[in-house]
Amino acid sequence: MNEEKKKCGLYLRVSTEDQAREGFSLPEQKERLETFCKFKGYEIIDYYEDAGISAKTGNYRPEFERLKSDIKAKKINTIVALKLDRITRSIFDWEKLITFLDENNAYIDCANDEINTTNANGKMISRLLMSVSQNEIERTSERTKIGLAGAIKNGHIPHVAPLGYKREDKKLVVDYSTKDIVIRIFDLYYNGYSYQKISNLLNEEKVLEKDNWRDSTIMGILENEIYKGDFVHGKKTKHPIYYEDVVEPIISKEMWADCQVQKKKNSRSYQRTLTYLYLQKLKCPKCNRILGGKATTKKNGNAYFYYYCNDCKIEFKEKVINDYFNHSLVN
């Protein structure tokens, strides 16, 4: 045990989920740590309080960073905390902290865990406790994911009910008073209306007594898998999870897919809309779907425009369409 005078920084942390638990409040931690330091003969130099912040990896804790700065400046040489998980819950972060403390001749002492890092045995025990703590966190996370997956499969979607749906007994069910609005939006887009044109139309008609329909609202509806009965959890994360047929669909999967194809066509031709004279104005003579546009550029730099139906494999040159209209006007 190192005999140098222990100059302590009391680290007090409470996360949002801890605040309701007895014994985890900041005043309670402070009182217990002061008693602990008095018993040990430690000198308290300063207090460091991080309130409402979890000890998960990646969370910035300003007071903990200040504490580390004071260790570097030799103001303190010992961190005193109530438990190991007040400091961190990650083995990776713990190993980095142990290295930092070794480099700065500093230590950690935890009142409730009855361990410290002033000797090899203390460091070994701290690693074992940290492993147990992280294992419990990971097991809890797994149980939560399994429970969430089961709930989603039973129609318990963890989001606000979107237009066209409502909640009954916590389940997402079709709202028959608004579902037709969703169907109409998909039909309009399928038939060539843009986001803006649809939102303008809904505003003009004051659908749902609203005049603040936005392009982004229409886009969000058209991109939402829930309308074909599916749900994507963690859509904006690196590992989204796709659940099929978890709620009653409002539109068919085919219609949803067709609208996504139309969206890609629109995005590809968006920069050229002023050039395509007949974009969104022509329908396929066989299936009656809106024709898409494409262009080719020759070596001489001249661009040639075409309109096509991807399903029926029909293609029309813009020049032929121009000649047809000119001939019609003359006659």
DRENDO-1510 file (C-alpha; in Angstrom, 1 decimal, always signed):
<recs>
REC; n; res; u; v; w
REC; 1; MET; +0.0; +0.0; +0.0 .
REC; 2; ASN; +1.5; +3.3; -1.0 .
REC; 3; GLU; +2.0; +5.5; +2.2 .
REC; 4; GLU; +1.8; +8.9; +0.4 .
REC; 5; LYS; -0.9; +11.2; +1.6 .
REC; 6; LYS; -4.1; +10.5; -0.3 .
REC; 7; LYS; -5.5; +13.7; -1.7 .
REC; 8; CYS; -8.9; +12.8; -2.9 .
REC; 9; GLY; -11.4; +13.9; -5.5 .
REC; 10; LEU; -14.9; +12.6; -4.6 .
REC; 11; TYR; -16.6; +11.6; -7.8 .
REC; 12; LEU; -20.4; +11.6; -7.6 .
REC; 13; ARG; -22.5; +10.5; -10.5 .
REC; 14; VAL; -26.2; +9.8; -11.0 .
REC; 15; SER; -27.8; +8.9; -14.3 .
REC; 16; THR; -31.4; +9.6; -15.2 .
REC; 17; GLU; -32.4; +6.0; -14.5 .
REC; 18; ASP; -30.6; +6.0; -11.1 .
REC; 19; GLN; -32.3; +9.1; -9.7 .
REC; 20; ALA; -35.4; +7.3; -8.5 .
REC; 21; ARG; -33.4; +4.6; -6.8 .
REC; 22; GLU; -32.8; +4.9; -3.0 .
REC; 23; GLY; -29.2; +5.5; -2.1 .
REC; 24; PHE; -28.1; +6.8; -5.5 .
REC; 25; SER; -28.9; +10.5; -5.0 .
REC; 26; LEU; -25.9; +12.9; -5.1 .
REC; 27; PRO; -26.4; +14.1; -1.4 .
REC; 28; GLU; -26.5; +10.4; -0.2 .
REC; 29; GLN; -23.3; +9.6; -2.2 .
REC; 30; LYS; -21.6; +12.7; -0.8 .
REC; 31; GLU; -22.4; +11.9; +2.8 .
REC; 32; ARG; -21.3; +8.3; +2.6 .
REC; 33; LEU; -18.0; +9.2; +0.8 .
REC; 34; GLU; -17.1; +11.9; +3.3 .
REC; 35; THR; -17.6; +9.4; +6.1 .
REC; 36; PHE; -15.5; +6.9; +4.2 .
REC; 37; CYS; -12.6; +9.4; +3.7 .
REC; 38; LYS; -12.7; +10.4; +7.3 .
REC; 39; PHE; -12.4; +6.7; +8.3 .
REC; 40; LYS; -9.5; +6.2; +5.9 .
REC; 41; GLY; -7.7; +9.4; +6.8 .
REC; 42; TYR; -8.0; +10.8; +3.2 .
REC; 43; GLU; -7.9; +14.5; +2.6 .
REC; 44; ILE; -10.8; +15.7; +0.4 .
REC; 45; ILE; -9.5; +18.3; -2.1 .
REC; 46; ASP; -12.6; +18.7; -4.4 .
REC; 47; TYR; -16.0; +17.3; -5.4 .
REC; 48; TYR; -16.9; +16.3; -9.0 .
REC; 49; GLU; -20.6; +15.8; -9.7 .
REC; 50; ASP; -22.0; +14.5; -13.0 .
REC; 51; ALA; -25.8; +14.6; -12.8 .
REC; 52; GLY; -28.1; +12.9; -15.3 .
REC; 53; ILE; -25.3; +11.3; -17.3 .
REC; 54; SER; -24.8; +7.6; -17.9 .
REC; 55; ALA; -21.4; +5.9; -17.7 .
REC; 56; LYS; -21.8; +4.3; -21.1 .
REC; 57; THR; -18.9; +4.5; -23.5 .
REC; 58; GLY; -19.1; +7.7; -25.6 .
REC; 59; ASN; -21.0; +9.8; -23.1 .
REC; 60; TYR; -19.1; +13.0; -22.3 .
REC; 61; ARG; -18.9; +13.7; -18.5 .
REC; 62; PRO; -17.5; +17.2; -18.0 .
REC; 63; GLU; -16.8; +16.8; -14.3 .
REC; 64; PHE; -15.0; +13.5; -14.8 .
REC; 65; GLU; -12.8; +15.2; -17.4 .
REC; 66; ARG; -12.1; +18.0; -14.9 .
REC; 67; LEU; -11.2; +15.4; -12.3 .
REC; 68; LYS; -8.7; +13.8; -14.8 .
REC; 69; SER; -7.2; +17.2; -15.5 .
REC; 70; ASP; -6.6; +17.7; -11.8 .
REC; 71; ILE; -4.9; +14.3; -11.6 .
REC; 72; LYS; -2.6; +15.4; -14.4 .
REC; 73; ALA; -1.9; +18.7; -12.6 .
REC; 74; LYS; -1.1; +16.7; -9.3 .
REC; 75; LYS; -3.9; +18.4; -7.4 .
REC; 76; ILE; -5.3; +15.0; -6.4 .
REC; 77; ASN; -3.9; +11.5; -6.5 .
REC; 78; THR; -7.0; +9.4; -5.6 .
REC; 79; ILE; -10.5; +9.1; -7.0 .
REC; 80; VAL; -13.0; +8.1; -4.4 .
REC; 81; ALA; -16.4; +6.8; -5.6 .
REC; 82; LEU; -19.3; +4.9; -4.1 .
REC; 83; LYS; -19.1; +2.0; -6.6 .
REC; 84; LEU; -17.1; +0.9; -9.6 .
REC; 85; ASP; -20.1; +1.5; -11.9 .
REC; 86; ARG; -20.2; +5.1; -10.9 .
REC; 87; ILE; -17.0; +5.6; -12.8 .
REC; 88; THR; -17.6; +3.4; -15.8 .
REC; 89; ARG; -19.5; +0.3; -17.0 .
REC; 90; SER; -17.1; -0.6; -19.8 .
REC; 91; ILE; -14.1; -2.9; -19.6 .
REC; 92; PHE; -12.5; -1.0; -22.5 .
REC; 93; ASP; -12.9; +2.4; -20.7 .
REC; 94; TRP; -11.7; +0.8; -17.4 .
REC; 95; GLU; -8.5; -0.4; -18.9 .
REC; 96; LYS; -7.8; +3.0; -20.4 .
REC; 97; LEU; -8.4; +4.6; -17.0 .
REC; 98; ILE; -6.1; +2.1; -15.2 .
REC; 99; THR; -3.4; +3.0; -17.7 .
REC; 100; PHE; -4.0; +6.7; -17.1 .
REC; 101; LEU; -3.8; +6.3; -13.4 .
REC; 102; ASP; -0.6; +4.3; -13.6 .
REC; 103; GLU; +1.0; +7.0; -15.7 .
REC; 104; ASN; +0.0; +9.7; -13.2 .
REC; 105; ASN; +0.7; +7.7; -9.9 .
REC; 106; ALA; -3.0; +7.9; -9.0 .
REC; 107; TYR; -5.5; +5.5; -7.6 .
REC; 108; ILE; -9.2; +4.6; -7.2 .
REC; 109; ASP; -10.9; +3.6; -4.0 .
REC; 110; CYS; -14.6; +2.6; -4.0 .
REC; 111; ALA; -16.5; +2.6; -0.7 .
REC; 112; ASN; -19.2; +0.0; -1.4 .
REC; 113; ASP; -17.1; -2.4; -3.5 .
REC; 114; GLU; -14.3; -2.3; -0.9 .
REC; 115; ILE; -11.6; -2.3; -3.5 .
REC; 116; ASN; -8.8; +0.0; -4.6 .
REC; 117; THR; -6.1; +0.1; -7.2 .
REC; 118; THR; -3.2; +0.8; -5.0 .
REC; 119; ASN; -2.0; -2.8; -5.4 .
REC; 120; ALA; -2.0; -5.6; -8.0 .
REC; 121; ASN; -4.7; -7.6; -6.1 .
REC; 122; GLY; -7.0; -4.6; -6.1 .
REC; 123; LYS; -6.5; -4.1; -9.8 .
REC; 124; MET; -7.3; -7.7; -10.5 .
REC; 125; ILE; -10.5; -7.7; -8.4 .
REC; 126; SER; -11.6; -4.4; -10.1 .
REC; 127; ARG; -11.2; -6.1; -13.5 .
REC; 128; LEU; -13.3; -9.1; -12.3 .
REC; 129; LEU; -16.0; -6.8; -10.9 .
REC; 130; MET; -16.0; -4.8; -14.1 .
REC; 131; SER; -16.4; -7.9; -16.2 .
REC; 132; VAL; -19.4; -9.0; -14.1 .
REC; 133; SER; -20.9; -5.6; -14.4 .
REC; 134; GLN; -20.5; -5.4; -18.2 .
REC; 135; ASN; -21.8; -9.0; -18.6 .
REC; 136; GLU; -25.0; -8.0; -16.6 .
REC; 137; ILE; -25.5; -4.9; -18.8 .
REC; 138; GLU; -25.1; -7.0; -22.0 .
REC; 139; ARG; -27.5; -9.7; -20.7 .
REC; 140; THR; -30.0; -7.0; -19.8 .
REC; 141; SER; -29.6; -5.5; -23.2 .
REC; 142; GLU; -30.2; -8.9; -24.9 .
REC; 143; ARG; -33.4; -9.5; -22.8 .
REC; 144; THR; -34.6; -6.1; -23.7 .
REC; 145; LYS; -34.0; -6.7; -27.4 .
REC; 146; ILE; -35.8; -10.1; -27.2 .
REC; 147; GLY; -38.7; -8.6; -25.4 .
REC; 148; LEU; -38.9; -5.7; -27.9 .
REC; 149; ALA; -38.8; -8.1; -30.9 .
REC; 150; GLY; -41.7; -10.1; -29.4 .
REC; 151; ALA; -43.7; -7.0; -28.8 .
REC; 152; ILE; -43.1; -5.7; -32.3 .
REC; 153; LYS; -44.2; -9.0; -33.8 .
REC; 154; ASN; -47.4; -8.7; -31.9 .
REC; 155; GLY; -48.2; -5.2; -33.2 .
REC; 156; HIS; -46.7; -3.2; -30.3 .
REC; 157; ILE; -44.8; -0.7; -32.4 .
REC; 158; PRO; -42.6; +1.6; -30.3 .
REC; 159; HIS; -43.4; +4.8; -32.1 .
REC; 160; VAL; -46.2; +7.4; -32.3 .
REC; 161; ALA; -49.1; +6.0; -34.4 .
REC; 162; PRO; -48.6; +7.4; -37.9 .
REC; 163; LEU; -51.4; +8.8; -40.0 .
REC; 164; GLY; -53.9; +6.0; -40.9 .
REC; 165; TYR; -53.3; +4.1; -37.7 .
REC; 166; LYS; -54.3; +4.4; -34.0 .
REC; 167; ARG; -53.6; +2.4; -30.8 .
REC; 168; GLU; -56.0; -0.1; -29.3 .
REC; 169; ASP; -54.7; -2.1; -26.3 .
REC; 170; LYS; -51.3; -0.7; -27.0 .
REC; 171; LYS; -51.4; -2.3; -30.5 .
REC; 172; LEU; -51.2; -0.4; -33.8 .
REC; 173; VAL; -54.4; -0.9; -35.7 .
REC; 174; VAL; -55.9; +0.7; -38.8 .
REC; 175; ASP; -57.7; +4.0; -38.2 .
REC; 176; TYR; -60.6; +3.8; -40.7 .
REC; 177; SER; -61.3; +7.5; -40.3 .
REC; 178; THR; -57.9; +8.5; -41.9 .
REC; 179; LYS; -56.7; +5.4; -43.8 .
REC; 180; ASP; -58.2; +6.7; -47.1 .
REC; 181; ILE; -56.0; +9.8; -46.9 .
REC; 182; VAL; -52.9; +7.6; -46.9 .
REC; 183; ILE; -54.3; +5.5; -49.8 .
REC; 184; ARG; -55.0; +8.7; -51.8 .
REC; 185; ILE; -51.4; +10.0; -51.2 .
REC; 186; PHE; -50.0; +6.8; -52.6 .
REC; 187; ASP; -52.4; +6.8; -55.5 .
REC; 188; LEU; -51.6; +10.4; -56.4 .
REC; 189; TYR; -47.8; +9.8; -56.3 .
REC; 190; TYR; -48.2; +6.6; -58.3 .
REC; 191; ASN; -50.1; +8.6; -60.9 .
REC; 192; GLY; -47.4; +11.2; -61.3 .
REC; 193; TYR; -48.0; +13.9; -58.6 .
REC; 194; SER; -44.9; +15.3; -56.9 .
REC; 195; TYR; -44.5; +15.7; -53.1 .
REC; 196; GLN; -45.2; +19.4; -53.5 .
REC; 197; LYS; -48.2; +18.9; -55.8 .
REC; 198; ILE; -49.8; +16.5; -53.3 .
REC; 199; SER; -49.1; +18.7; -50.3 .
REC; 200; ASN; -50.6; +21.7; -52.1 .
REC; 201; LEU; -53.7; +19.8; -53.0 .
REC; 202; LEU; -54.2; +18.6; -49.4 .
REC; 203; ASN; -53.7; +22.2; -48.2 .
REC; 204; GLU; -56.2; +23.6; -50.7 .
REC; 205; GLU; -58.8; +21.0; -49.5 .
REC; 206; LYS; -57.8; +21.5; -45.9 .
REC; 207; VAL; -57.6; +17.8; -45.4 .
REC; 208; LEU; -58.0; +17.0; -41.6 .
REC; 209; GLU; -58.7; +20.7; -41.3 .
REC; 210; LYS; -55.0; +21.4; -41.8 .
REC; 211; ASP; -53.3; +23.8; -44.2 .
REC; 212; ASN; -49.7; +23.0; -43.2 .
REC; 213; TRP; -49.1; +19.8; -45.2 .
REC; 214; ARG; -45.4; +19.8; -46.2 .
REC; 215; ASP; -43.4; +18.0; -48.9 .
REC; 216; SER; -41.4; +16.3; -46.2 .
REC; 217; THR; -44.6; +15.0; -44.6 .
REC; 218; ILE; -45.7; +13.4; -47.9 .
REC; 219; MET; -42.2; +11.9; -48.4 .
REC; 220; GLY; -42.2; +10.4; -44.9 .
REC; 221; ILE; -45.5; +8.7; -45.6 .
REC; 222; LEU; -44.4; +7.3; -48.9 .
REC; 223; GLU; -41.2; +5.9; -47.4 .
REC; 224; ASN; -42.8; +4.4; -44.3 .
REC; 225; GLU; -42.8; +0.6; -44.5 .
REC; 226; ILE; -45.6; +0.4; -41.9 .
REC; 227; TYR; -48.2; +1.1; -44.6 .
REC; 228; LYS; -47.4; -2.2; -46.2 .
REC; 229; GLY; -47.6; -3.9; -42.8 .
REC; 230; ASP; -43.8; -4.0; -42.1 .
REC; 231; PHE; -41.7; -2.2; -39.5 .
REC; 232; VAL; -38.0; -1.3; -39.4 .
REC; 233; HIS; -36.5; -0.8; -35.9 .
REC; 234; GLY; -33.4; +1.3; -35.7 .
REC; 235; LYS; -33.8; +2.6; -39.2 .
REC; 236; LYS; -31.2; +5.3; -38.8 .
REC; 237; THR; -28.6; +3.0; -37.1 .
REC; 238; LYS; -25.9; +0.8; -38.6 .
REC; 239; HIS; -27.9; -2.3; -37.9 .
REC; 240; PRO; -31.6; -1.8; -38.5 .
REC; 241; ILE; -33.9; -4.8; -37.9 .
REC; 242; TYR; -36.7; -5.5; -40.4 .
REC; 243; TYR; -40.0; -7.1; -39.3 .
REC; 244; GLU; -42.5; -8.3; -41.9 .
REC; 245; ASP; -46.3; -8.4; -41.6 .
REC; 246; VAL; -46.5; -7.0; -38.0 .
REC; 247; VAL; -49.6; -4.8; -38.5 .
REC; 248; GLU; -52.5; -4.7; -40.9 .
REC; 249; PRO; -51.4; -3.0; -44.1 .
REC; 250; ILE; -53.2; +0.0; -45.6 .
REC; 251; ILE; -51.6; -0.5; -49.1 .
REC; 252; SER; -50.3; -3.5; -50.9 .
REC; 253; LYS; -46.6; -4.3; -50.9 .
REC; 254; GLU; -46.7; -4.0; -54.7 .
REC; 255; MET; -48.0; -0.4; -54.6 .
REC; 256; TRP; -45.4; +0.5; -52.0 .
REC; 257; ALA; -42.6; -0.9; -54.1 .
REC; 258; ASP; -44.0; +0.8; -57.2 .
REC; 259; CYS; -43.9; +4.2; -55.4 .
REC; 260; GLN; -40.3; +3.6; -54.4 .
REC; 261; VAL; -39.3; +2.9; -58.0 .
REC; 262; GLN; -41.1; +6.1; -59.0 .
REC; 263; LYS; -39.2; +7.9; -56.4 .
REC; 264; LYS; -35.9; +6.7; -57.8 .
REC; 265; LYS; -36.9; +7.7; -61.3 .
REC; 266; ASN; -37.9; +11.2; -60.0 .
REC; 267; SER; -34.6; +11.7; -58.2 .
REC; 268; ARG; -32.6; +10.6; -61.2 .
REC; 269; SER; -34.4; +13.0; -63.5 .
REC; 270; TYR; -34.8; +15.8; -61.0 .
REC; 271; GLN; -31.9; +17.8; -62.3 .
REC; 272; ARG; -33.2; +17.6; -65.8 .
REC; 273; THR; -36.9; +18.4; -65.2 .
REC; 274; LEU; -36.7; +21.6; -67.2 .
REC; 275; THR; -35.2; +19.8; -70.1 .
REC; 276; TYR; -37.6; +16.9; -70.2 .
REC; 277; LEU; -40.6; +18.6; -71.9 .
REC; 278; TYR; -43.1; +15.8; -71.3 .
REC; 279; LEU; -41.9; +14.3; -67.9 .
REC; 280; GLN; -44.9; +13.2; -65.8 .
REC; 281; LYS; -47.2; +14.1; -68.7 .
REC; 282; LEU; -47.2; +10.9; -70.7 .
REC; 283; LYS; -48.8; +7.5; -69.9 .
REC; 284; CYS; -48.0; +4.1; -71.3 .
REC; 285; PRO; -50.5; +3.1; -74.0 .
REC; 286; LYS; -50.5; -0.5; -72.6 .
REC; 287; CYS; -50.6; -0.2; -68.8 .
REC; 288; ASN; -51.5; +3.5; -68.4 .
REC; 289; ARG; -48.5; +4.1; -66.0 .
REC; 290; ILE; -46.6; +7.4; -66.1 .
REC; 291; LEU; -43.6; +7.2; -68.4 .
REC; 292; GLY; -40.1; +7.8; -67.1 .
REC; 293; GLY; -37.5; +9.9; -68.8 .
REC; 294; LYS; -33.9; +9.2; -69.8 .
REC; 295; ALA; -31.3; +10.8; -72.1 .
REC; 296; THR; -28.2; +9.9; -74.0 .
REC; 297; THR; -25.4; +12.2; -75.0 .
REC; 298; LYS; -23.6; +11.6; -78.3 .
REC; 299; LYS; -19.9; +12.4; -79.1 .
REC; 300; ASN; -20.9; +15.7; -80.7 .
REC; 301; GLY; -22.4; +16.8; -77.3 .
REC; 302; ASN; -26.0; +16.7; -78.4 .
REC; 303; ALA; -28.5; +15.1; -75.9 .
REC; 304; TYR; -31.4; +12.9; -77.1 .
REC; 305; PHE; -34.3; +12.4; -74.8 .
REC; 306; TYR; -36.6; +9.4; -74.5 .
REC; 307; TYR; -39.7; +8.4; -72.5 .
REC; 308; TYR; -40.2; +4.8; -71.5 .
REC; 309; CYS; -42.3; +2.3; -69.6 .
REC; 310; ASN; -40.1; +0.0; -67.6 .
REC; 311; ASP; -42.8; -2.7; -67.2 .
REC; 312; CYS; -43.9; -2.9; -70.9 .
REC; 313; LYS; -40.5; -2.2; -72.3 .
REC; 314; ILE; -41.9; +0.6; -74.6 .
REC; 315; GLU; -39.8; +3.6; -75.5 .
REC; 316; PHE; -40.6; +6.8; -77.4 .
REC; 317; LYS; -38.1; +9.4; -78.7 .
REC; 318; GLU; -38.9; +13.0; -77.7 .
REC; 319; LYS; -38.4; +14.1; -81.3 .
REC; 320; VAL; -41.1; +11.7; -82.5 .
REC; 321; ILE; -43.5; +13.1; -79.8 .
REC; 322; ASN; -42.6; +16.6; -80.9 .
REC; 323; ASP; -43.3; +15.8; -84.5 .
REC; 324; TYR; -46.6; +14.2; -83.6 .
REC; 325; PHE; -47.7; +17.3; -81.6 .
REC; 326; ASN; -46.5; +19.7; -84.4 .
REC; 327; HIS; -48.4; +17.7; -87.0 .
REC; 328; SER; -51.6; +17.7; -84.8 .
REC; 329; LEU; -51.4; +21.5; -84.4 .
REC; 330; VAL; -50.9; +22.1; -88.1 .
REC; 331; ASN; -53.8; +19.9; -89.0 .
</recs>
